[in-house]
């Protein structure tokens, strides 16, 4: 199942997609999830290729509010944010990778917009693949407290698979 | 509240392949989203 929602402010147009990720996961994940649904969260910014485009904080607030209200309405949900490497970080942050930049951004948004951190939780998985592929990956799991046990099982599966 | 983080180290080709698969899944989702947006914008522009 896929949900699309667009957000338009004076300066930006974003399209957010929640994509049911559960069915595309390998067997080893499905066995631990039970009735939990995982959504891959993807965001398309129409102005992303314009280098001078500033981040529209109002649009981000609106997107975060929507995601939080989705979790409140669907407590058996885990949001899966894979920090991808498309594009480059802004000029002032060129010393870090795009993945790390996105990870820091997600965490800042969580800190800023989630007021009750016992109800909506965040867990970050940092995968050090420098030895083999010279890269570092970040996956953020955001979930309501009700899904905490399953989110930790999912985290364990990802960690085990990555460190095999 | 303290940042909740798990750090994992990849030490073998098996782990690398698993990460490649996760990256591919994300790339496909992003491509698919881009195609959706282009179609949506195209339709809007036709009106």
N, CA and C atoms of all chains as a GROMACS GRO file, in nm:
protein
  633
    1UNK      N    1   0.084  -0.120   0.000
    1UNK     CA    2   0.000   0.000   0.000
    1UNK      C    3   0.088   0.126   0.000
    2UNK      N    4   0.045   0.226  -0.075
    2UNK     CA    5   0.124   0.349  -0.081
    2UNK      C    6   0.036   0.470  -0.049
    3UNK      N    7   0.088   0.563   0.024
    3UNK     CA    8   0.016   0.689   0.051
    3UNK      C    9   0.100   0.802  -0.004
    4UNK      N   10   0.038   0.889  -0.081
    4UNK     CA   11   0.109   1.010  -0.128
    4UNK      C   12   0.042   1.130  -0.065
    5UNK      N   13   0.122   1.226  -0.027
    5UNK     CA   14   0.064   1.350   0.021
    5UNK      C   15   0.155   1.464  -0.020
    6UNK      N   16   0.094   1.569  -0.076
    6UNK     CA   17   0.180   1.681  -0.116
    6UNK      C   18   0.165   1.797  -0.018
    7UNK      N   19   0.273   1.870  -0.003
    7UNK     CA   20   0.278   1.984   0.088
    7UNK      C   21   0.328   2.103   0.009
    8UNK      N   22   0.250   2.208   0.010
    8UNK     CA   23   0.294   2.326  -0.064
    8UNK      C   24   0.295   2.447   0.027
    9UNK      N   25   0.407   2.516   0.026
    9UNK     CA   26   0.414   2.643   0.098
    9UNK      C   27   0.451   2.748  -0.006
   10UNK      N   28   0.472   2.870   0.040
   10UNK     CA   29   0.504   2.979  -0.053
   10UNK      C   30   0.630   2.946  -0.135
   11UNK      N   31   0.727   2.881  -0.069
   11UNK     CA   32   0.857   2.859  -0.135
   11UNK      C   33   0.885   2.717  -0.182
   12UNK      N   34   0.806   2.620  -0.139
   12UNK     CA   35   0.842   2.481  -0.172
   12UNK      C   36   0.722   2.395  -0.208
   13UNK      N   37   0.754   2.289  -0.277
   13UNK     CA   38   0.652   2.186  -0.298
   13UNK      C   39   0.720   2.050  -0.274
   14UNK      N   40   0.667   1.978  -0.176
   14UNK     CA   41   0.719   1.846  -0.142
   14UNK      C   42   0.612   1.742  -0.168
   15UNK      N   43   0.655   1.622  -0.204
   15UNK     CA   44   0.563   1.508  -0.207
   15UNK      C   45   0.620   1.403  -0.114
   16UNK      N   46   0.537   1.360  -0.020
   16UNK     CA   47   0.578   1.258   0.077
   16UNK      C   48   0.513   1.127   0.038
   17UNK      N   49   0.590   1.020   0.046
   17UNK     CA   50   0.528   0.890   0.020
   17UNK      C   51   0.559   0.794   0.134
   18UNK      N   52   0.453   0.727   0.180
   18UNK     CA   53   0.469   0.618   0.275
   18UNK      C   54   0.443   0.491   0.197
   19UNK      N   55   0.542   0.407   0.193
   19UNK     CA   56   0.536   0.289   0.111
   19UNK      C   57   0.544   0.166   0.201
   20UNK      N   58   0.441   0.081   0.196
   20UNK     CA   59   0.441  -0.039   0.280
   20UNK      C   60   0.563  -0.124   0.243
   21UNK      N   61   0.657  -0.126   0.335
   21UNK     CA   62   0.786  -0.187   0.309
   21UNK      C   63   0.786  -0.333   0.354
   22UNK      N   64   0.687  -0.368   0.435
   22UNK     CA   65   0.686  -0.499   0.499
   22UNK      C   66   0.694  -0.612   0.398
   23UNK      N   67   0.611  -0.603   0.292
   23UNK     CA   68   0.602  -0.715   0.198
   23UNK      C   69   0.729  -0.731   0.112
   24UNK      N   70   0.810  -0.626   0.105
   24UNK     CA   71   0.932  -0.638   0.024
   24UNK      C   72   1.051  -0.687   0.107
   25UNK      N   73   1.027  -0.706   0.235
   25UNK     CA   74   1.138  -0.747   0.321
   25UNK      C   75   1.165  -0.897   0.310
   26UNK      N   76   1.289  -0.937   0.331
   26UNK     CA   77   1.321  -1.080   0.329
   26UNK      C   78   1.250  -1.155   0.442
   27UNK      N   79   1.237  -1.285   0.423
   27UNK     CA   80   1.168  -1.372   0.520
   27UNK      C   81   1.212  -1.349   0.665
   28UNK      N   82   1.341  -1.330   0.684
   28UNK     CA   83   1.394  -1.320   0.820
   28UNK      C   84   1.334  -1.202   0.898
   29UNK      N   85   1.286  -1.101   0.825
   29UNK     CA   86   1.221  -0.989   0.893
   29UNK      C   87   1.076  -1.024   0.926
   30UNK      N   88   1.009  -1.084   0.826
   30UNK     CA   89   0.865  -1.106   0.841
   30UNK      C   90   0.832  -1.190   0.964
   31UNK      N   91   0.918  -1.289   0.992
   31UNK     CA   92   0.889  -1.377   1.104
   31UNK      C   93   0.888  -1.303   1.238
   32UNK      N   94   0.958  -1.192   1.248
   32UNK     CA   95   0.962  -1.122   1.378
   32UNK      C   96   0.859  -1.010   1.389
   33UNK      N   97   0.794  -0.974   1.280
   33UNK     CA   98   0.711  -0.853   1.281
   33UNK      C   99   0.568  -0.870   1.330
   34UNK      N  100   0.512  -0.989   1.310
   34UNK     CA  101   0.372  -1.009   1.350
   34UNK      C  102   0.280  -0.916   1.274
   35UNK      N  103   0.194  -0.842   1.346
   35UNK     CA  104   0.097  -0.755   1.279
   35UNK      C  105   0.144  -0.610   1.264
   36UNK      N  106   0.273  -0.592   1.274
   36UNK     CA  107   0.330  -0.456   1.260
   36UNK      C  108   0.353  -0.426   1.111
   37UNK      N  109   0.324  -0.303   1.071
   37UNK     CA  110   0.352  -0.261   0.933
   37UNK      C  111   0.469  -0.163   0.934
   38UNK      N  112   0.562  -0.186   0.841
   38UNK     CA  113   0.674  -0.092   0.830
   38UNK      C  114   0.652  -0.007   0.706
   39UNK      N  115   0.668   0.123   0.720
   39UNK     CA  116   0.658   0.212   0.604
   39UNK      C  117   0.794   0.275   0.576
   40UNK      N  118   0.837   0.260   0.453
   40UNK     CA  119   0.953   0.334   0.409
   40UNK      C  120   0.905   0.478   0.385
   41UNK      N  121   0.979   0.574   0.437
   41UNK     CA  122   0.938   0.714   0.420
   41UNK      C  123   1.028   0.779   0.316
   42UNK      N  124   0.968   0.831   0.210
   42UNK     CA  125   1.046   0.897   0.105
   42UNK      C  126   0.988   1.036   0.080
   43UNK      N  127   1.077   1.130   0.054
   43UNK     CA  128   1.034   1.268   0.034
   43UNK      C  129   1.092   1.323  -0.095
   44UNK      N  130   1.009   1.382  -0.176
   44UNK     CA  131   1.055   1.443  -0.301
   44UNK      C  132   1.038   1.593  -0.289
   45UNK      N  133   1.148   1.664  -0.310
   45UNK     CA  134   1.144   1.810  -0.305
   45UNK      C  135   1.162   1.861  -0.447
   46UNK      N  136   1.061   1.928  -0.496
   46UNK     CA  137   1.064   1.974  -0.635
   46UNK      C  138   1.184   2.066  -0.663
   47UNK      N  139   1.227   2.140  -0.562
   47UNK     CA  140   1.336   2.235  -0.585
   47UNK      C  141   1.472   2.182  -0.545
   48UNK      N  142   1.483   2.050  -0.530
   48UNK     CA  143   1.605   1.993  -0.472
   48UNK      C  144   1.731   2.018  -0.556
   49UNK      N  145   1.716   2.037  -0.688
   49UNK     CA  146   1.834   2.057  -0.770
   49UNK      C  147   1.878   2.203  -0.778
   50UNK      N  148   1.796   2.290  -0.721
   50UNK     CA  149   1.835   2.431  -0.720
   50UNK      C  150   1.929   2.453  -0.602
   51UNK      N  151   2.055   2.481  -0.631
   51UNK     CA  152   2.155   2.485  -0.524
   51UNK      C  153   2.131   2.596  -0.422
   52UNK      N  154   2.065   2.703  -0.463
   52UNK     CA  155   2.044   2.812  -0.369
   52UNK      C  156   1.915   2.798  -0.288
   53UNK      N  157   1.844   2.693  -0.316
   53UNK     CA  158   1.715   2.673  -0.248
   53UNK      C  159   1.738   2.650  -0.098
   54UNK      N  160   1.671   2.726  -0.016
   54UNK     CA  161   1.686   2.709   0.128
   54UNK      C  162   1.584   2.606   0.178
   55UNK      N  163   1.620   2.539   0.287
   55UNK     CA  164   1.527   2.444   0.346
   55UNK      C  165   1.408   2.521   0.401
   56UNK      N  166   1.290   2.476   0.364
   56UNK     CA  167   1.170   2.545   0.408
   56UNK      C  168   1.122   2.482   0.540
   57UNK      N  169   1.152   2.550   0.648
   57UNK     CA  170   1.124   2.495   0.781
   57UNK      C  171   0.974   2.477   0.805
   58UNK      N  172   0.893   2.564   0.744
   58UNK     CA  173   0.748   2.553   0.761
   58UNK      C  174   0.696   2.424   0.698
   59UNK      N  175   0.752   2.393   0.580
   59UNK     CA  176   0.711   2.269   0.513
   59UNK      C  177   0.752   2.149   0.597
   60UNK      N  178   0.873   2.152   0.653
   60UNK     CA  179   0.919   2.040   0.736
   60UNK      C  180   0.827   2.021   0.857
   61UNK      N  181   0.785   2.132   0.916
   61UNK     CA  182   0.698   2.121   1.034
   61UNK      C  183   0.566   2.054   0.996
   62UNK      N  184   0.514   2.096   0.883
   62UNK     CA  185   0.387   2.039   0.836
   62UNK      C  186   0.401   1.888   0.808
   63UNK      N  187   0.514   1.851   0.747
   63UNK     CA  188   0.539   1.709   0.716
   63UNK      C  189   0.553   1.628   0.845
   64UNK      N  190   0.629   1.682   0.940
   64UNK     CA  191   0.647   1.612   1.069
   64UNK      C  192   0.513   1.597   1.141
   65UNK      N  193   0.432   1.702   1.140
   65UNK     CA  194   0.301   1.694   1.206
   65UNK      C  195   0.217   1.583   1.144
   66UNK      N  196   0.223   1.574   1.011
   66UNK     CA  197   0.145   1.471   0.941
   66UNK      C  198   0.195   1.331   0.982
   67UNK      N  199   0.327   1.313   0.984
   67UNK     CA  200   0.383   1.182   1.018
   67UNK      C  201   0.350   1.142   1.162
   68UNK      N  202   0.356   1.240   1.253
   68UNK     CA  203   0.326   1.210   1.393
   68UNK      C  204   0.179   1.174   1.411
   69UNK      N  205   0.094   1.245   1.338
   69UNK     CA  206  -0.048   1.214   1.352
   69UNK      C  207  -0.078   1.077   1.289
   70UNK      N  208  -0.003   1.040   1.184
   70UNK     CA  209  -0.020   0.907   1.124
   70UNK      C  210   0.018   0.798   1.227
   71UNK      N  211   0.125   0.820   1.302
   71UNK     CA  212   0.167   0.721   1.402
   71UNK      C  213   0.066   0.710   1.516
   72UNK      N  214   0.007   0.824   1.552
   72UNK     CA  215  -0.092   0.822   1.660
   72UNK      C  216  -0.215   0.743   1.617
   73UNK      N  217  -0.254   0.760   1.489
   73UNK     CA  218  -0.372   0.689   1.438
   73UNK      C  219  -0.342   0.543   1.407
   74UNK      N  220  -0.216   0.512   1.382
   74UNK     CA  221  -0.176   0.374   1.345
   74UNK      C  222  -0.064   0.327   1.438
   75UNK      N  223  -0.099   0.292   1.562
   75UNK     CA  224   0.007   0.262   1.660
   75UNK      C  225   0.087   0.135   1.632
   76UNK      N  226   0.040   0.052   1.538
   76UNK     CA  227   0.119  -0.068   1.507
   76UNK      C  228   0.202  -0.044   1.381
   77UNK      N  229   0.270   0.067   1.382
   77UNK     CA  230   0.347   0.110   1.264
   77UNK      C  231   0.490   0.145   1.303
   78UNK      N  232   0.582   0.111   1.215
   78UNK     CA  233   0.721   0.156   1.232
   78UNK      C  234   0.759   0.232   1.106
   79UNK      N  235   0.812   0.353   1.123
   79UNK     CA  236   0.866   0.427   1.009
   79UNK      C  237   1.012   0.390   0.992
   80UNK      N  238   1.048   0.356   0.869
   80UNK     CA  239   1.185   0.317   0.836
   80UNK      C  240   1.243   0.426   0.747
   81UNK      N  241   1.342   0.496   0.797
   81UNK     CA  242   1.408   0.602   0.719
   81UNK      C  243   1.549   0.556   0.686
   82UNK      N  244   1.570   0.518   0.562
   82UNK     CA  245   1.705   0.483   0.517
   82UNK      C  246   1.766   0.615   0.465
   83UNK      N  247   1.877   0.655   0.520
   83UNK     CA  248   1.938   0.781   0.476
   83UNK      C  249   2.011   0.757   0.344
   84UNK      N  250   1.956   0.804   0.235
   84UNK     CA  251   2.015   0.775   0.105
   84UNK      C  252   2.126   0.875   0.071
   85UNK      N  253   2.200   0.841  -0.036
   85UNK     CA  254   2.317   0.922  -0.070
   85UNK      C  255   2.296   1.010  -0.194
   86UNK      N  256   2.170   1.031  -0.231
   86UNK     CA  257   2.144   1.119  -0.345
   86UNK      C  258   2.180   1.262  -0.308
   87UNK      N  259   2.231   1.334  -0.405
   87UNK     CA  260   2.266   1.475  -0.387
   87UNK      C  261   2.386   1.494  -0.292
   88UNK      N  262   2.417   1.620  -0.266
   88UNK     CA  263   2.530   1.654  -0.180
   88UNK      C  264   2.481   1.737  -0.063
   89UNK      N  265   2.553   1.731   0.051
   89UNK     CA  266   2.510   1.815   0.163
   89UNK      C  267   2.524   1.962   0.128
   90UNK      N  268   2.458   2.052   0.199
   90UNK     CA  269   2.474   2.195   0.172
   90UNK      C  270   2.619   2.237   0.187
   91UNK      N  271   2.655   2.348   0.124
   91UNK     CA  272   2.795   2.395   0.121
   91UNK      C  273   2.863   2.395   0.257
   92UNK      N  274   2.791   2.440   0.359
   92UNK     CA  275   2.854   2.452   0.491
   92UNK      C  276   2.879   2.317   0.559
   93UNK      N  277   2.820   2.209   0.504
   93UNK     CA  278   2.839   2.077   0.567
   93UNK      C  279   2.907   1.978   0.473
   94UNK      N  280   2.987   2.026   0.380
   94UNK     CA  281   3.049   1.938   0.280
   94UNK      C  282   3.149   1.839   0.341
   95UNK      N  283   3.190   1.863   0.467
   95UNK     CA  284   3.290   1.775   0.528
   95UNK      C  285   3.230   1.641   0.570
   96UNK      N  286   3.095   1.634   0.572
   96UNK     CA  287   3.033   1.507   0.611
   96UNK      C  288   2.961   1.445   0.491
   97UNK      N  289   2.930   1.316   0.501
   97UNK     CA  290   2.862   1.248   0.390
   97UNK      C  291   2.715   1.288   0.387
   98UNK      N  292   2.652   1.266   0.273
   98UNK     CA  293   2.510   1.297   0.260
   98UNK      C  294   2.427   1.214   0.359
   99UNK      N  295   2.469   1.086   0.376
   99UNK     CA  296   2.395   1.000   0.469
   99UNK      C  297   2.400   1.055   0.611
  100UNK      N  298   2.520   1.099   0.650
  100UNK     CA  299   2.534   1.153   0.786
  100UNK      C  300   2.454   1.283   0.800
  101UNK      N  301   2.458   1.365   0.696
  101UNK     CA  302   2.383   1.490   0.698
  101UNK      C  303   2.233   1.460   0.717
  102UNK      N  304   2.182   1.362   0.640
  102UNK     CA  305   2.039   1.328   0.651
  102UNK      C  306   2.007   1.272   0.790
  103UNK      N  307   2.098   1.190   0.841
  103UNK     CA  308   2.076   1.132   0.974
  103UNK      C  309   2.066   1.244   1.078
  104UNK      N  310   2.155   1.341   1.071
  104UNK     CA  311   2.151   1.452   1.167
  104UNK      C  312   2.024   1.533   1.152
  105UNK      N  313   1.982   1.551   1.025
  105UNK     CA  314   1.859   1.627   0.999
  105UNK      C  315   1.738   1.554   1.058
  106UNK      N  316   1.728   1.421   1.034
  106UNK     CA  317   1.614   1.345   1.088
  106UNK      C  318   1.611   1.354   1.240
  107UNK      N  319   1.730   1.341   1.300
  107UNK     CA  320   1.735   1.345   1.447
  107UNK      C  321   1.694   1.483   1.500
  108UNK      N  322   1.741   1.587   1.432
  108UNK     CA  323   1.702   1.725   1.473
  108UNK      C  324   1.550   1.742   1.464
  109UNK      N  325   1.492   1.692   1.354
  109UNK     CA  326   1.346   1.705   1.337
  109UNK      C  327   1.273   1.630   1.447
  110UNK      N  328   1.325   1.509   1.480
  110UNK     CA  329   1.264   1.431   1.589
  110UNK      C  330   1.272   1.509   1.720
  111UNK      N  331   1.391   1.560   1.751
  111UNK     CA  332   1.410   1.634   1.876
  111UNK      C  333   1.319   1.757   1.882
  112UNK      N  334   1.306   1.822   1.768
  112UNK     CA  335   1.232   1.948   1.766
  112UNK      C  336   1.080   1.929   1.770
  113UNK      N  337   1.031   1.831   1.697
  113UNK     CA  338   0.885   1.822   1.681
  113UNK      C  339   0.815   1.714   1.763
  114UNK      N  340   0.893   1.621   1.821
  114UNK     CA  341   0.825   1.521   1.904
  114UNK      C  342   0.832   1.567   2.049
  115UNK      N  343   0.717   1.607   2.102
  115UNK     CA  344   0.720   1.662   2.238
  115UNK      C  345   0.722   1.550   2.343
  116UNK      N  346   0.648   1.442   2.319
  116UNK     CA  347   0.645   1.332   2.416
  116UNK      C  348   0.729   1.216   2.363
  117UNK      N  349   0.855   1.213   2.405
  117UNK     CA  350   0.949   1.114   2.350
  117UNK      C  351   0.932   0.975   2.412
  118UNK      N  352   0.841   0.964   2.509
  118UNK     CA  353   0.812   0.831   2.563
  118UNK      C  354   0.701   0.766   2.482
  119UNK      N  355   0.622   0.847   2.412
  119UNK     CA  356   0.512   0.792   2.329
  119UNK      C  357   0.558   0.761   2.188
  120UNK      N  358   0.640   0.852   2.133
  120UNK     CA  359   0.695   0.832   1.998
  120UNK      C  360   0.846   0.823   2.013
  121UNK      N  361   0.901   0.709   1.973
  121UNK     CA  362   1.043   0.684   2.000
  121UNK      C  363   1.126   0.678   1.873
  122UNK      N  364   1.256   0.700   1.891
  122UNK     CA  365   1.348   0.694   1.777
  122UNK      C  366   1.466   0.604   1.811
  123UNK      N  367   1.505   0.520   1.716
  123UNK     CA  368   1.628   0.442   1.733
  123UNK      C  369   1.710   0.454   1.605
  124UNK      N  370   1.837   0.485   1.621
  124UNK     CA  371   1.925   0.502   1.504
  124UNK      C  372   2.017   0.381   1.492
  125UNK      N  373   2.030   0.329   1.371
  125UNK     CA  374   2.126   0.221   1.347
  125UNK      C  375   2.236   0.281   1.259
  126UNK      N  376   2.356   0.285   1.312
  126UNK     CA  377   2.470   0.336   1.233
  126UNK      C  378   2.553   0.216   1.190
  127UNK      N  379   2.567   0.199   1.059
  127UNK     CA  380   2.638   0.081   1.009
  127UNK      C  381   2.772   0.124   0.950
  128UNK      N  382   2.877   0.078   1.012
  128UNK     CA  383   3.012   0.112   0.969
  128UNK      C  384   3.058   0.010   0.865
  129UNK      N  385   3.059   0.051   0.740
  129UNK     CA  386   3.103  -0.037   0.632
  129UNK      C  387   3.228   0.023   0.566
  130UNK      N  388   3.310   0.088   0.648
  130UNK     CA  389   3.428   0.158   0.594
  130UNK      C  390   3.534   0.061   0.546
  131UNK      N  391   3.544  -0.052   0.617
  131UNK     CA  392   3.649  -0.149   0.584
  131UNK      C  393   3.628  -0.209   0.445
  132UNK      N  394   3.505  -0.242   0.411
  132UNK     CA  395   3.479  -0.310   0.283
  132UNK      C  396   3.438  -0.213   0.173
  133UNK      N  397   3.343  -0.124   0.201
  133UNK     CA  398   3.293  -0.037   0.094
  133UNK      C  399   3.321   0.112   0.114
  134UNK      N  400   3.397   0.145   0.216
  134UNK     CA  401   3.430   0.286   0.245
  134UNK      C  402   3.304   0.372   0.260
  135UNK      N  403   3.208   0.321   0.332
  135UNK     CA  404   3.085   0.399   0.350
  135UNK      C  405   3.030   0.377   0.492
  136UNK      N  406   2.945   0.467   0.531
  136UNK     CA  407   2.879   0.457   0.661
  136UNK      C  408   2.730   0.481   0.636
  137UNK      N  409   2.646   0.391   0.684
  137UNK     CA  410   2.503   0.403   0.656
  137UNK      C  411   2.425   0.431   0.784
  138UNK      N  412   2.312   0.496   0.764
  138UNK     CA  413   2.227   0.530   0.879
  138UNK      C  414   2.083   0.492   0.848
  139UNK      N  415   2.022   0.423   0.942
  139UNK     CA  416   1.880   0.391   0.931
  139UNK      C  417   1.814   0.440   1.060
  140UNK      N  418   1.706   0.516   1.044
  140UNK     CA  419   1.632   0.562   1.163
  140UNK      C  420   1.500   0.487   1.169
  141UNK      N  421   1.469   0.437   1.287
  141UNK     CA  422   1.337   0.376   1.308
  141UNK      C  423   1.261   0.470   1.401
  142UNK      N  424   1.142   0.509   1.361
  142UNK     CA  425   1.056   0.594   1.446
  142UNK      C  426   0.927   0.518   1.467
  143UNK      N  427   0.881   0.509   1.591
  143UNK     CA  428   0.766   0.421   1.620
  143UNK      C  429   0.696   0.463   1.748
  144UNK      N  430   0.568   0.428   1.759
  144UNK     CA  431   0.497   0.454   1.884
  144UNK      C  432   0.544   0.352   1.989
  145UNK      N  433   0.528   0.385   2.117
  145UNK     CA  434   0.575   0.297   2.224
  145UNK      C  435   0.519   0.155   2.210
  146UNK      N  436   0.396   0.144   2.159
  146UNK     CA  437   0.332   0.014   2.143
  146UNK      C  438   0.412  -0.079   2.049
  147UNK      N  439   0.488  -0.021   1.958
  147UNK     CA  440   0.563  -0.102   1.861
  147UNK      C  441   0.710  -0.116   1.900
  148UNK      N  442   0.744  -0.074   2.023
  148UNK     CA  443   0.886  -0.071   2.061
  148UNK      C  444   0.952  -0.210   2.054
  149UNK      N  445   0.880  -0.310   2.109
  149UNK     CA  446   0.940  -0.444   2.113
  149UNK      C  447   0.973  -0.493   1.971
  150UNK      N  448   0.878  -0.472   1.879
  150UNK     CA  449   0.898  -0.516   1.740
  150UNK      C  450   1.008  -0.434   1.672
  151UNK      N  451   1.013  -0.306   1.704
  151UNK     CA  452   1.116  -0.220   1.644
  151UNK      C  453   1.254  -0.268   1.688
  152UNK      N  454   1.266  -0.310   1.813
  152UNK     CA  455   1.395  -0.359   1.862
  152UNK      C  456   1.431  -0.493   1.798
  153UNK      N  457   1.328  -0.574   1.769
  153UNK     CA  458   1.354  -0.700   1.699
  153UNK      C  459   1.402  -0.672   1.557
  154UNK      N  460   1.337  -0.574   1.493
  154UNK     CA  461   1.377  -0.536   1.357
  154UNK      C  462   1.521  -0.483   1.358
  155UNK      N  463   1.551  -0.401   1.457
  155UNK     CA  464   1.687  -0.348   1.472
  155UNK      C  465   1.788  -0.462   1.486
  156UNK      N  466   1.751  -0.565   1.566
  156UNK     CA  467   1.841  -0.679   1.585
  156UNK      C  468   1.864  -0.755   1.455
  157UNK      N  469   1.756  -0.772   1.376
  157UNK     CA  470   1.770  -0.845   1.250
  157UNK      C  471   1.862  -0.768   1.155
  158UNK      N  472   1.839  -0.637   1.144
  158UNK     CA  473   1.924  -0.556   1.054
  158UNK      C  474   2.070  -0.564   1.100
  159UNK      N  475   2.091  -0.551   1.230
  159UNK     CA  476   2.228  -0.556   1.283
  159UNK      C  477   2.294  -0.690   1.255
  160UNK      N  478   2.217  -0.798   1.278
  160UNK     CA  479   2.274  -0.933   1.256
  160UNK      C  480   2.308  -0.954   1.109
  161UNK      N  481   2.216  -0.913   1.021
  161UNK     CA  482   2.239  -0.933   0.877
  161UNK      C  483   2.360  -0.852   0.829
  162UNK      N  484   2.373  -0.731   0.881
  162UNK     CA  485   2.483  -0.644   0.836
  162UNK      C  486   2.618  -0.691   0.887
  163UNK      N  487   2.618  -0.753   1.006
  163UNK     CA  488   2.748  -0.791   1.064
  163UNK      C  489   2.783  -0.938   1.041
  164UNK      N  490   2.707  -1.004   0.956
  164UNK     CA  491   2.732  -1.148   0.928
  164UNK      C  492   2.870  -1.170   0.871
  165UNK      N  493   1.626   1.356   2.652
  165UNK     CA  494   1.643   1.210   2.644
  165UNK      C  495   1.768   1.175   2.561
  166UNK      N  496   1.840   1.076   2.605
  166UNK     CA  497   1.963   1.037   2.534
  166UNK      C  498   1.933   0.975   2.398
  167UNK      N  499   2.020   1.003   2.302
  167UNK     CA  500   2.005   0.948   2.167
  167UNK      C  501   2.018   0.795   2.173
  168UNK      N  502   1.920   0.725   2.117
  168UNK     CA  503   1.924   0.579   2.116
  168UNK      C  504   1.991   0.533   1.987
  169UNK      N  505   2.107   0.472   2.000
  169UNK     CA  506   2.181   0.436   1.879
  169UNK      C  507   2.249   0.299   1.893
  170UNK      N  508   2.246   0.224   1.784
  170UNK     CA  509   2.316   0.096   1.779
  170UNK      C  510   2.421   0.108   1.670
  171UNK      N  511   2.543   0.069   1.701
  171UNK     CA  512   2.650   0.077   1.600
  171UNK      C  513   2.688  -0.064   1.557
  172UNK      N  514   2.690  -0.084   1.426
  172UNK     CA  515   2.717  -0.218   1.372
  172UNK      C  516   2.838  -0.206   1.279
  173UNK      N  517   2.926  -0.306   1.283
  173UNK     CA  518   3.041  -0.302   1.192
  173UNK      C  519   3.028  -0.415   1.090
  174UNK      N  520   3.049  -0.378   0.964
  174UNK     CA  521   3.043  -0.478   0.857
  174UNK      C  522   3.183  -0.535   0.837
  175UNK      N  523   3.192  -0.668   0.838
  175UNK     CA  524   3.325  -0.728   0.826
  175UNK      C  525   3.335  -0.830   0.713
  176UNK      N  526   3.225  -0.853   0.643
  176UNK     CA  527   3.232  -0.955   0.538
  176UNK      C  528   3.150  -0.915   0.416
  177UNK      N  529   3.170  -0.987   0.307
  177UNK     CA  530   3.098  -0.963   0.182
  177UNK      C  531   2.948  -0.987   0.200
  178UNK      N  532   2.912  -1.082   0.288
  178UNK     CA  533   2.770  -1.113   0.312
  178UNK      C  534   2.698  -0.991   0.366
  179UNK      N  535   2.761  -0.925   0.463
  179UNK     CA  536   2.703  -0.805   0.521
  179UNK      C  537   2.694  -0.694   0.418
  180UNK      N  538   2.795  -0.682   0.334
  180UNK     CA  539   2.799  -0.580   0.230
  180UNK      C  540   2.684  -0.603   0.131
  181UNK      N  541   2.661  -0.730   0.093
  181UNK     CA  542   2.552  -0.761  -0.001
  181UNK      C  543   2.417  -0.724   0.058
  182UNK      N  544   2.401  -0.750   0.186
  182UNK     CA  545   2.276  -0.715   0.253
  182UNK      C  546   2.253  -0.563   0.246
  183UNK      N  547   2.358  -0.486   0.271
  183UNK     CA  548   2.346  -0.339   0.266
  183UNK      C  549   2.319  -0.291   0.124
  184UNK      N  550   2.382  -0.357   0.027
  184UNK     CA  551   2.356  -0.321  -0.114
  184UNK      C  552   2.208  -0.340  -0.146
  185UNK      N  553   2.151  -0.448  -0.091
  185UNK     CA  554   2.009  -0.476  -0.117
  185UNK      C  555   1.920  -0.367  -0.056
  186UNK      N  556   1.953  -0.325   0.066
  186UNK     CA  557   1.874  -0.217   0.130
  186UNK      C  558   1.885  -0.088   0.049
  187UNK      N  559   2.006  -0.060  -0.003
  187UNK     CA  560   2.027   0.062  -0.082
  187UNK      C  561   1.946   0.056  -0.211
  188UNK      N  562   1.949  -0.062  -0.276
  188UNK     CA  563   1.872  -0.079  -0.401
  188UNK      C  564   1.723  -0.056  -0.377
  189UNK      N  565   1.672  -0.112  -0.266
  189UNK     CA  566   1.528  -0.095  -0.235
  189UNK      C  567   1.494   0.053  -0.225
  190UNK      N  568   1.583   0.128  -0.157
  190UNK     CA  569   1.558   0.271  -0.139
  190UNK      C  570   1.564   0.346  -0.272
  191UNK      N  571   1.665   0.308  -0.353
  191UNK     CA  572   1.679   0.374  -0.484
  191UNK      C  573   1.555   0.352  -0.570
  192UNK      N  574   1.505   0.227  -0.566
  192UNK     CA  575   1.385   0.195  -0.645
  192UNK      C  576   1.264   0.276  -0.596
  193UNK      N  577   1.251   0.286  -0.465
  193UNK     CA  578   1.139   0.364  -0.409
  193UNK      C  579   1.148   0.510  -0.451
  194UNK      N  580   1.270   0.564  -0.450
  194UNK     CA  581   1.287   0.705  -0.488
  194UNK      C  582   1.259   0.727  -0.636
  195UNK      N  583   1.304   0.632  -0.719
  195UNK     CA  584   1.279   0.644  -0.864
  195UNK      C  585   1.130   0.640  -0.892
  196UNK      N  586   1.063   0.548  -0.822
  196UNK     CA  587   0.920   0.531  -0.837
  196UNK      C  588   0.846   0.658  -0.795
  197UNK      N  589   0.892   0.718  -0.686
  197UNK     CA  590   0.830   0.841  -0.636
  197UNK      C  591   0.852   0.955  -0.737
  198UNK      N  592   0.972   0.961  -0.792
  198UNK     CA  593   1.004   1.064  -0.891
  198UNK      C  594   0.912   1.050  -1.013
  199UNK      N  595   0.891   0.925  -1.056
  199UNK     CA  596   0.804   0.900  -1.172
  199UNK      C  597   0.661   0.944  -1.140
  200UNK      N  598   0.617   0.914  -1.019
  200UNK     CA  599   0.482   0.954  -0.976
  200UNK      C  600   0.468   1.107  -0.980
  201UNK      N  601   0.570   1.176  -0.926
  201UNK     CA  602   0.565   1.322  -0.920
  201UNK      C  603   0.564   1.380  -1.061
  202UNK      N  604   0.650   1.326  -1.149
  202UNK     CA  605   0.654   1.378  -1.287
  202UNK      C  606   0.520   1.362  -1.356
  203UNK      N  607   0.456   1.247  -1.334
  203UNK     CA  608   0.326   1.222  -1.396
  203UNK      C  609   0.221   1.318  -1.339
  204UNK      N  610   0.228   1.338  -1.207
  204UNK     CA  611   0.134   1.426  -1.138
  204UNK      C  612   0.151   1.571  -1.188
  205UNK      N  613   0.278   1.612  -1.200
  205UNK     CA  614   0.305   1.749  -1.247
  205UNK      C  615   0.262   1.766  -1.392
  206UNK      N  616   0.288   1.661  -1.473
  206UNK     CA  617   0.252   1.666  -1.614
  206UNK      C  618   0.100   1.684  -1.628
  207UNK      N  619   0.027   1.606  -1.547
  207UNK     CA  620  -0.120   1.615  -1.552
  207UNK      C  621  -0.166   1.754  -1.510
  208UNK      N  622  -0.103   1.808  -1.403
  208UNK     CA  623  -0.140   1.940  -1.354
  208UNK      C  624  -0.114   2.046  -1.461
  209UNK      N  625   0.001   2.032  -1.530
  209UNK     CA  626   0.037   2.130  -1.632
  209UNK      C  627  -0.056   2.126  -1.753
  210UNK      N  628  -0.118   2.009  -1.778
  210UNK     CA  629  -0.208   1.995  -1.891
  210UNK      C  630  -0.341   2.068  -1.869
  211UNK      N  631  -0.376   2.085  -1.738
  211UNK     CA  632  -0.507   2.144  -1.707
  211UNK      C  633  -0.512   2.292  -1.739
   0.00000   0.00000   0.00000
